[in-house]
Amino acid sequence: MQSAFWPKVGKGDKSRQAPFVGAQAPLESSNNVDDQCTAPLVVVVDDDPMVRDVIISLLETVDIEVLAFGSGREMLQADLPDRAGCFVLDVRMPGLSGLDVQQILLSQGNSRPIVFLTGYGDIAMSVQAMKLGAVDFLTKPFRHQALLDAVARATEQDRNRRMADEIAKRRAARLAMLTPRERQVLRAVVTGRLNKQIAHELGISEITVKLHRGSMMRKLGASCVGDLVRFWEWLPPVCDHRLAGS
């Protein structure tokens, strides 16, 4: 179920109130209230000031905060807030192209989604951009609703990624609280083994398995096997490798 909230966004002396739909994180909610309740941030990079002004005005009508730059280099040198949102990049610009900027962002570990704009229907270029993770590729002159829809999809994708990352970090921290034996029991339980089977495989008594299992479930905040399975499914891959070696 999605929840609507009304962030206050302003530029200069202007401010508005309007709903924005945010996705809920599955299994476990995030405490990062600022990221969930703050209006999304869209970073626009286009060398045409008229295009920048049109995009700024359009996005501000739906209470999205915008930072606009005339070149990719200028944007890359800026100290951007770490907020949910997306990039809107022109493909063909003097100096760094939009695709150049995309590759630099990826090399820096910046996975904020990208919506590309182009004045040319370059299929090969759009395919390359989409392969690298672009959310959409719009041809100028673009329909206003098409851009709004693309930005909404990109922003939702970024919010979901951020919340999933937060959940994974918390669960990795909980996993670190377990002893090596408790990790072995966890792995056995989520793969469907019974206490008697676990005891045989680990060479310990069934009572000891129950003790490890109870301690492990308390540390993880789990009340049933289903909780453990969901916990396991949301662990980062590196944690799964570490468990495999326990």
Number of C-alpha atoms within 10 A of each C-alpha: 5 9 10 12 16 15 19 16 18 14 11 5 5 8 12 14 14 15 14 18 14 20 16 17 17 13 12 16 12 18 11 11 8 10 17 22 16 18 24 26 21 26 20 26 29 25 18 13 13 10 16 21 11 11 20 19 14 16 18 17 12 16 24 24 20 21 15 20 20 17 22 25 14 11 17 13 8 9 7 11 8 9 18 24 26 28 24 26 26 29 27 17 19 12 10 15 19 26 22 14 20 26 15 15 14 13 10 9 9 11 15 25 23 28 25 25 24 21 13 13 13 12 10 8 15 20 13 12 22 15 10 14 16 21 20 21 25 19 15 13 11 12 10 13 10 12 21 15 12 21 25 19 17 25 25 20 18 20 23 19 16 21 22 21 16 18 23 21 15 15 19 19 12 15 21 13 13 18 14 13 15 22 22 19 23 23 20 17 18 18 11 12 15 13 19 14 15 21 18 12 11 14 10 12 13 17 12 12 23 16 12 20 19 14 15 23 19 11 14 17 13 16 11 9 14 11 16 19 17 15 22 20 13 19 18 16 11 10 17 16 10 10 15 11 10 14
